[in-house]
């Protein structure tokens, strides 16, 4: 797999640092130690997580002891599904919406609310903090309306917020660009199902990142929190379903409709469990990763192309998600997406480059084969022979013209294919030997020893070897060539015996041998081998080809 571009490396490092500032930010949590307003100090204190429930109007208070006066402006940050008023030392310092005893009279506040406090307001000593909170419009689906209340330095908070927003936005932009790229490639270049699915994966991931970070970017009144959670759940389900389906399409595994139904049912079951929104998203995403890993292991067991890299990517993504999964919403998803989609993108782009390179090489070989078939000396000799035969025997001239036309027609047809059946190659060779026999006025034939069915070769492979034999030898009494075919479990060995004639001067540049090696590599890669050995009676040309699976 090729190295990822530098931009992707920086993006990956940003996502690694995604939770760092939020986790390492020096803040004073104020969740504990709360009592109802007016309650005696003997009454048990509780946390806001325990006290705040849907459909309430609460007045709560606690002491705020400060060991030192802060040197800079602090922020009192409240994250809750509530309308709120906050008093410090019996002075109203901020309100978020309008708390009320009835939902019709409550004006919902924003889900995230911050109040600036100067060092004078937070002098060393004890302070009295009071909250008035109403949760009249909180849905019953959200059992925990309170998220956080803490005191933090303003600069630290802004830095942490910037680092929290930046990597997902960068990643969303990159994924959106990748989605457009592969969608364009699918429409304009090659209509492959897994390319379209990968574009959809990138688009869904980008939307999920934007929806997830939307709360931090713009803020909103707390009743809108539930629709946003439903959107996050729907996009998580869609991404978790598309991910294994992408691998299924990429490896072209069998039983596609049945597998799709089973995968979608498993992910839907994970999303239907009675759990919190974050827990359901975590389970759906983990199910999609586990299914993807299983599919990659199946592909690896079948030795399918690209399965080794895909299995490593899926395994690393599962391990990384299990390490960061508890922070799925805070950055675990963005981090896993970096390790999952960006390497897959690099893998697909490398595959595209290989396909383009292979296509260019095939075009080059096609042009080379056509040029070779139109060699001037071959055509001039053939035309001269036609003129002589026409004077001596018009019927023989007509037969020769038909053979020559058939040879050129077959070469033109076969040159457009990367490989042809060995039986077609043999027909090309027999026709060529018929032409050469007419030119030499001596019999030229090819004897077959073995079974040719079920074997594919690059076009004009054996023909080029025969042409080389006639280029280096003068066969005054004709020539008998022998092709022996031996089939093994993993390979097919084709041995062509070229008889030795009278040596003739040849000013060639080895184009024939270059074509043979290049065409074998284009079709079989490193799996095929070409060897030539000179013997006392001629040459032994051996082609070792991989057997079809």
N, C-alpha and C positions, 0 to 999 in steps of 0.2 A: 504494500500500500504506500503511495507516495506521501511525502511529508506535507503537512497542512501548510497553507500560506501563513505568512507572518501575522496577518490580521487575525486569523483564527487562533494563533498562539496567544496573542494579547487578550483576545476575547475570553479564552479559556482561563487565563490567569485572573481576569476580572471576576469571572464567575466563581473561581476558587475563593476569592476574597469577599464574595457576596455577603455571607453572614458575619464576617469577621468584625466589622465595626459595630454592628448591632449587638453582637455577643460580648464584645470587649468594651463597650461603652460604659464609662463610669457613671452609674446612676443610682439614686436612692429610691428603692421600691417602697411604696406606701400602701401596699395591699392589706397588710395585717394591722390588728389593734383597733378595730372600729367598734363603736357602741352606738346604740340609738341615742338621739339627742335628748338630753335631760336625764339619762340613766346614770345611776351612781357608779363610782369607780369600782365598786365591788362586783358589778355585773360583768359576766364573762365577755371578753373581747373576741371578735371573729374577723374573718377576712371578707373583703368585698365579694370574692367569688362565692362565698357561702350566703351572704346577706342579700345580694341583688338577684331578683328573680323577675320573670315577665309579669306585667300587669301590676306594678307597684308604684307607690310614692313613698320614698324613704328619706328620712333626715338622719344623717350619721355624722359622728364626730370622733376626733382622736387628738392626742397630743403629738406635736412635731418637735422633738428636741434636736437642736443643732449644736454640734461641738465647736464649730468655727463659722465665721462669717465668710461666705463665698466672695471671691475676688472679682467675679464678673456676673453678668446677667444670667439667671437660671430660668428654665422652663418647667412649669408644672404641666405634665402631659397626662390627659385622661383619654383612654380608649374604651368606649362602652356604647352599648345600644341604649341610649338614654338621653333625655333632656336634663340639663344640670345647671345648678348654681353653686358657686364655690366661694366660701368665706375664709379669710385668714385673719385671725385675731379679731373676729366679729366685724370685719370689713369685707363687703362684697368685692371680690377681685375679678370675677368673670362669670358670664352666663352663656350657656350654649342651648339655644331653644328656650322653651318655656315649660317648666315642670307643672304638672296638674294631676288631680285625682281621677280625671276622666279622660279617655282617649280623644274625645271631641274637643276638649279644651287644651290639650297638650300640643305644643308646637315642637316637633321633633328636632333634636340637635344633631350636629354632625357626629359621625362615628369617632373621629379623632379631633381632639380639642387641646390647644396649648395656650397657657397663660404666661406672659413674661413677668418675672419677679426680680426686682432690683436687690443688690446686696443690703440696702437699708431695710427692706421688707423681711429679709432673712438674717437678721442679726443673731449673734450667738445667744443661745438660751432656749427656753421652751416657747413654742407657739401653739395656738389652737387652730385646728383645721376642721371645717364643717362642710358637708356636702348635702345638697338637696337633689335627689335623683328620682326621675319618673320613667317607667318603662311600659307605659300603657299600650304602645303600638308594636311591642315586640311579639313576633309570631311564636306560637307554641312549639314550632320546629326548632327554635333556638333556645335551648335550656340554660345557656350560660351567657347572659347579656354583658357581663363585665370581662374586659381583656387586660387592661393594665392601668396603673396610676403610679407615676414616678417623677422624681425631681432630677433634672439633668442640666449640665452646662449647655448654653445655647449653641456655641460653636461646635461642641462635640455632637450635638443632636443633628445639626445641619450637615456636618460631614458624614455622619452615619446614614442620614437620609439620602444624601447624594449617591453614596456607594451602594445603597440598597436599590436605588432606581436605575443607575447607569447600566450595569451589566445586563439586566433583562431587556432594557430598551435596545441596547446594541445587538443583543442576540436576536430579539424580535425583528429588527431591521435586516440583519444578515439572513435570517430564515425566510423573511418575505422576499428578499432578492433571489435567494436560492430557489424558492417556490416558483417565481416568475421565470427563472432560467430553465428549470426542468419542464415547466409547462410549455414554454416555447420550443424546447427540444422535442417534446412529445408531439406537438402539433406540426412543427415544420420539418423535423428530421426523421424521427423513427417512432412509430406509435407502439410503444411498449407499455404494458399494463403497470409494471412495477415503477417505471419512471413517473407515470401519472400519480400513482399512490405515494411516491416519495414527495412529489410536489404538494399533494394534499397534506401529508404529514407535516411538512415544514410550515404550511399555511396555518394549520390547526395549532401547532406549537406556538407560532408567532401570536395568534389571537389569544391563546391561553395566557401567555406571558403578559400581554397588554391588559387583559381583563384582571389578571392577578395583581398587577402593579397599579391598576386604575385607582384603587382606594388611596394609595400614597400620593399619586400624581395630582388628583383633583379634589378628593374628599367628596362626601355626599351625606345627605341626611340618613339617619340610621335605618328607616324603613326600606331603603333601597338596598340594604345589605343582603337581604334574602334573595332577591332576583339575581344579584351578582354571584352569590354562592351557587344558585342553580345553573347559571351560565358556566361557572368554573367546572361544576360537576359534569355538565353535558359535553364540554370540550375535552375534559379529561377522559370521559368514556369514549369519545370519538377517536382521540389520539391512541388510547390503549387498544382499541379495536383495529385501527389502521396499521399499527406497528407490526403485529404478527402477520396480518394479511399482506403487507409489503414483502416480508420474507417469503411467504408462501408463493407469491407471484414471481418474485425474483428467482427462486430456485425451481419454479415450474413443477412443484410437487403434485402428485395425483390426488384425485377426489377433492377437487377445489370447492364445489358447492357444499358438500358435507362438512369439510373442515371449516369453512367460513361460518356455517351455522353453529358448530360446536364452540368455536372461539368466541363468537358474539354472545352465545348463551352464557359461557363462563364469566365473561366480563360483565354482562348484564346482571348476573347473580351476585357478583362482588359489589356492584353498585346498588343493588336492592337490599343489602343487609341493613338491619336496624342499627345504625351507628351515626356518629357525628359526620358532618360534611367532609371535614379534613380526613377522617378515618376512611370514609367510603372512597374518596379520591385516591388515598394511599393504597387501598386494596385493589382498586381498578388498575392503577398504574403498575403495581407489582404483578398482577395477573397478566397484563400485557407483556411485561418484561420476561416473566417466566415462560409464557407461551412462545415468545420470540427466541429465547434461549433453547427451548426444546426443539423448535423447528431448525435452528442452526445446527444443533447436535445431530439431528436426523440427516440434514444435508451433508454434514461432515462425515457421518458414517457411510453415506453413499458416494463420497469423494466428488461432490459437485463443485464446479468452479466457484471460487470466491467464498466457499463455506468456512475455510480456516479463519480468514479475516473477520467474517461475519460472526462466527462463534466467539472469537476473542472480544469483539465489540460488545456483544450481548452479555457475555459473562462479566466483563468489567463494569458495564452499566448496572447489572443486577447487584454486584458487590457494592458499588458506589451508592446506589439508592438505599440499600439496607443500612449503610453507614450514615446517610444524611436524611433518611426517609422521615424521621420525626420532625424535620424542618421542611416538609414538602412545600408548604405554601410560602415559607420565608426564603427559599432558594434552592431546595433540594431538586425541584423539577428542572429549574434552569441549569443547574450543574450537571444533572444526568443528561439533559438534552445536548449539552455541549459535547459530552463524551460519546453520545449516541449518534446524533444526526450529522454532526460535522465530519467525523470519520467516514460515515456512510456516504456523505456527499463527495468526499475525496475519493472513495472507492469507486463510485459511479462515474466520476469525471475521468479517473484513470481507465475505467472500462471503455468509456466513450473514446478516449484517445487511442486505445488499443484497437478498437473497431475501425476508427478512421484510418489508422496506420495500416491495418490489415487490408482495408478497402483500397487505399492508395497503392499498396504493394501488389494487390490483385490486378489493379488497373495497369500497373507497370508491367507485370508478367504477361497480361493479355496483349499489350502493345508489343512486347518483345516477341511473343509467340507469333503474332500476325506479321511482324517484320521478318521474322525468320522464315515464315512460310512463303514470303514474297521475295526470296533472295534472287537477285538479278541473274546470276549464272544458272540457277535452276530453271528459271522461266525462259531464259535465252536458249538453253540446251533443249528444253521441252518444245519450244516453238520451232527450232531447227529440225528436231525429229519429226514434228507434225508435218513440216514441209516435205521432208524426205518420204515419210510414209504415205502422204497424199499422192505422191508421184508413183510410188511402188504399189501400194495397196490401200485404196480409199477406205475399205472396211476396217483395216487395222488402225488407220488414222482416226476414224470415228470412235473406235473402242478406246484408243489412247486419250482422246479429248474428253470422253465421258469419265475415264478414270481420273484424269487431271482435274476436271471440274468437281468431281465427287470429293477429291482430296482437299481442294480449296474450300469447298462448302462445309465439310466436316471441321476443318481447322477453324473456320470463322465461327461456327456454332459452338465448338468446344471451348474456344478461347474465352467465351463469356461466362464460363462456369469454373468455380474454384477446383472442382474435382469431377471426374466422370467414372463410369463403371469400366472395369478392366476389359469387359467384352467390347465396349465402344472403342477403347484404345487399341485393341487387337484388330478391329475392323479398319481403323485408320492405318495401322501398320501393314496389314495385308494389301490394302489398296496402294500404299506407297511402294511396296515391294513389287506389285504388278507393274507400276509405272517404271521402276528401275529395271525390271526384267525386260520390258519393251525397249527401253533405251539401250541396254547392254546386249540385247538379242540373246540373252542367256537366262535360264530359270533362276529366279530368286524367290525364296519361300521362308516362312516362319513356322517352325514345328512347335506345337504346344504339348507340354508334358505336365499334366496336373489339371486341377479344376479352377476355372477363372471366376466362377459365380461368387457374388458376395464380397468382392474386393473393389475398392475405389482407389484411383490414382489421379495425380494431377494431369491435365490434358497434355498430350504429346510427350509424355515421359519416356516411353519406350521408343517412340518415333525419333526423338532427339538422339538417343543412343544409336539407332540404326543409321541416321544421317551422318553421325560422326564416323561410323564404320566405313561408309562409302566415301567420306571425305578423306580418310587416311589410307584407304586401300583401293586397289584396282582389281576387281573380280572379273577376270577374263573368261572364266568358265562358270559364271553364276555363283550363287552363295546360298548356303543353307544355315539359317539361324535357329537356335533352339531356346525356348523359354520354359524353364522349369519352375513350378509353383509348389511350395511346401507350406502347409498351413499348420501353425502351432496354436496353443491356447491364447497367447497374448500377442503373437506377431504372425505376419505373413511374409515369407521370404521368396522374392522373385529373382531368379538367376537367369540372365540373358547371356548366352554363349555366342560371341562374335568371331567368326572364322577369320584367319589371317590370309590376306591376299598379297599382291605385289604392292610394296610401299610406294606411295606417291607423295610428292611435295605438297605441303599444306601450309598456307599462310594464315590460318585461323588464329583467333585470340582467346580460345577457350570459352566462347559464348555459350556453346552447347552445355558444357559441364556446369557453368555458372547458372544457366537456366534450370538444370535438373536440381541442383542444390537449393536454389531459391524457391522453386515451386514446391519441393518437398517440405521446406521449412514453413512456407505460407500455409500449407494444408495441415501438416502434422506437428509443427513446432520442432522440439528437440527429440521427439519420439521416433522419428524416421532416420534411416542411415543409408548412405550411398557409398559404395566401394567399387573400385575397379582394379583388377589384377591381370597382369600380362602373363600368359602361359605360352608353352611351346607352339601350340596350334592356334593361338589367337588370344582373345581377351575374355575375361570373366567379369561381367558387370552384375553387381548384387544390390538389390533394393530391399531393405528390411523395413516393413511398414507395420504400424500398430494395428491389431485386429479391432474391428468394430465392436463396441460393447454390446 
